[in-house]
Amino acid sequence: MGISYLIHLGVIISIFVILGVSLNMALGYTGLLNLGHIAFYGIGAYTSAILTTHYGYSYLVALLSAAILAGCAGLFLTLITGRLKGDYFALGTLGFSFVVYAIFLNWTELTGGSLGISGIPKPNIFGIEISSNFSYLIFTLIITTLICWFLYKLAHSRYGKLLEAIRDDEVGLQSLGKNTSKMKYQIMALSAALAGIAGSLYAHYITFIDPSTFYLNSIIIIVTIVIVGGLASIKGSIAAAIIILLLPELLRFLNLPSDVVGPGRQIIYSIVLLLILLYRPRGLFGKVDI
């Protein structure tokens, strides 16, 4: 395992940290089991890729557009599923992810269909091209750190306490005159926008995307990160992302055939998730039981 591969892992882990902490704001702090988070990740990736490859926009414009469009999608999803509670909300958001996946797969003129979009350019910011993997790692770490810092401050603010109150007793909070629906719209839009940023970072790092990247296997990883790290814990999601993405790399040292490594990763995720649910229901640093 060379230094170049470790740098690659660092970039991927940073992206999944963003996905984990952003989902935790909706799930851990607000109690919204959003299984459509992967759709926002995909919307961000495709928005950024299409704007830069098809229309020649700069990376900063594409990144901002990815966040805005994903955030609007999150707001739209909450508007149509806002009356649903618990498992019904989860199923509604999961259905949304299938719809978005179908759009990626079938709108071939825009998304390339199953062939995806290739030749996505590396970011160029104010004339500085982030072309090497090491420079991309630094760039990604800066964005990830800023996002984690912002969410940590938000979670420990008065607004963050109101989000936790929605999770614990929404009816009680409403009786105090608080508009819980408005706060849920806001946090879902924010969570989705951050997932869109993660999607943009991924697209311009790999320089190729296709619909398979944004299917169910990825949402399983993201939810596992949140559960293992603990609900309502930013540092837990950071630690869990590192653990969850590094553990399967141990399979590389066993010299297993490639057709075994893929299923092996899913088995590892399942075992870790099962052990956490059985022996540490609050996760590594969680504040509430799963």
ChimeraX attribute file (.defattr): number of C-alpha atoms within 10 A of each C-alpha:
attribute: neighborCount
match mode: 1-to-1
recipient: residues
	/A:1	8
	/A:2	6
	/A:3	9
	/A:4	11
	/A:5	11
	/A:6	12
	/A:7	17
	/A:8	17
	/A:9	17
	/A:10	22
	/A:11	24
	/A:12	21
	/A:13	24
	/A:14	25
	/A:15	24
	/A:16	28
	/A:17	30
	/A:18	28
	/A:19	33
	/A:20	29
	/A:21	33
	/A:22	29
	/A:23	32
	/A:24	31
	/A:25	28
	/A:26	26
	/A:27	22
	/A:28	27
	/A:29	26
	/A:30	26
	/A:31	22
	/A:32	25
	/A:33	22
	/A:34	28
	/A:35	23
	/A:36	25
	/A:37	30
	/A:38	32
	/A:39	30
	/A:40	32
	/A:41	29
	/A:42	32
	/A:43	28
	/A:44	33
	/A:45	30
	/A:46	27
	/A:47	24
	/A:48	31
	/A:49	32
	/A:50	18
	/A:51	19
	/A:52	23
	/A:53	15
	/A:54	11
	/A:55	9
	/A:56	12
	/A:57	14
	/A:58	17
	/A:59	21
	/A:60	15
	/A:61	12
	/A:62	24
	/A:63	25
	/A:64	18
	/A:65	20
	/A:66	33
	/A:67	30
	/A:68	21
	/A:69	19
	/A:70	31
	/A:71	28
	/A:72	18
	/A:73	21
	/A:74	27
	/A:75	23
	/A:76	15
	/A:77	20
	/A:78	24
	/A:79	14
	/A:80	12
	/A:81	17
	/A:82	16
	/A:83	10
	/A:84	13
	/A:85	14
	/A:86	11
	/A:87	12
	/A:88	13
	/A:89	20
	/A:90	18
	/A:91	18
	/A:92	20
	/A:93	25
	/A:94	20
	/A:95	14
	/A:96	20
	/A:97	24
	/A:98	17
	/A:99	14
	/A:100	20
	/A:101	22
	/A:102	13
	/A:103	15
	/A:104	24
	/A:105	18
	/A:106	15
	/A:107	12
	/A:108	13
	/A:109	7
	/A:110	14
	/A:111	21
	/A:112	18
	/A:113	17
	/A:114	15
	/A:115	13
	/A:116	17
	/A:117	21
	/A:118	15
	/A:119	14
	/A:120	20
	/A:121	21
	/A:122	19
	/A:123	23
	/A:124	13
	/A:125	11
	/A:126	9
	/A:127	7
	/A:128	8
	/A:129	13
	/A:130	19
	/A:131	14
	/A:132	10
	/A:133	16
	/A:134	17
	/A:135	13
	/A:136	22
	/A:137	22
	/A:138	15
	/A:139	15
	/A:140	23
	/A:141	18
	/A:142	12
	/A:143	18
	/A:144	25
	/A:145	14
	/A:146	12
	/A:147	18
	/A:148	19
	/A:149	13
	/A:150	11
	/A:151	20
	/A:152	17
	/A:153	13
	/A:154	15
	/A:155	20
	/A:156	10
	/A:157	12
	/A:158	10
	/A:159	13
	/A:160	20
	/A:161	15
	/A:162	19
	/A:163	25
	/A:164	18
	/A:165	19
	/A:166	23
	/A:167	18
	/A:168	15
	/A:169	10
	/A:170	19
	/A:171	13
	/A:172	12
	/A:173	17
	/A:174	14
	/A:175	9
	/A:176	8
	/A:177	8
	/A:178	15
	/A:179	12
	/A:180	18
	/A:181	15
	/A:182	10
	/A:183	16
	/A:184	21
	/A:185	19
	/A:186	17
	/A:187	24
	/A:188	28
	/A:189	26
	/A:190	24
	/A:191	30
	/A:192	36
	/A:193	29
	/A:194	27
	/A:195	34
	/A:196	36
	/A:197	33
	/A:198	30
	/A:199	34
	/A:200	29
	/A:201	28
	/A:202	25
	/A:203	26
	/A:204	24
	/A:205	23
	/A:206	15
	/A:207	15
	/A:208	18
	/A:209	25
	/A:210	21
	/A:211	22
	/A:212	15
	/A:213	13
	/A:214	24
	/A:215	16
	/A:216	17
	/A:217	12
	/A:218	16
	/A:219	22
	/A:220	15
	/A:221	20
	/A:222	26
	/A:223	22
	/A:224	23
	/A:225	32
	/A:226	32
	/A:227	31
	/A:228	30
	/A:229	29
	/A:230	29
	/A:231	31
	/A:232	27
	/A:233	25
	/A:234	27
	/A:235	18
	/A:236	24
	/A:237	35
	/A:238	23
	/A:239	18
	/A:240	27
	/A:241	28
	/A:242	18
	/A:243	16
	/A:244	23
	/A:245	18
	/A:246	14
	/A:247	13
	/A:248	17
	/A:249	14
	/A:250	10
	/A:251	17
	/A:252	12
	/A:253	8
	/A:254	9
	/A:255	9
	/A:256	11
	/A:257	10
	/A:258	10
	/A:259	8
	/A:260	10
	/A:261	17
	/A:262	12
	/A:263	10
	/A:264	15
	/A:265	17
	/A:266	15
	/A:267	13
	/A:268	15
	/A:269	19
	/A:270	15
	/A:271	11
	/A:272	16
	/A:273	20
	/A:274	15
	/A:275	13
	/A:276	20
	/A:277	16
	/A:278	8
	/A:279	9
	/A:280	18
	/A:281	19
	/A:282	20
	/A:283	26
	/A:284	20
	/A:285	20
	/A:286	23
	/A:287	14
	/A:288	15
	/A:289	13
	/A:290	15
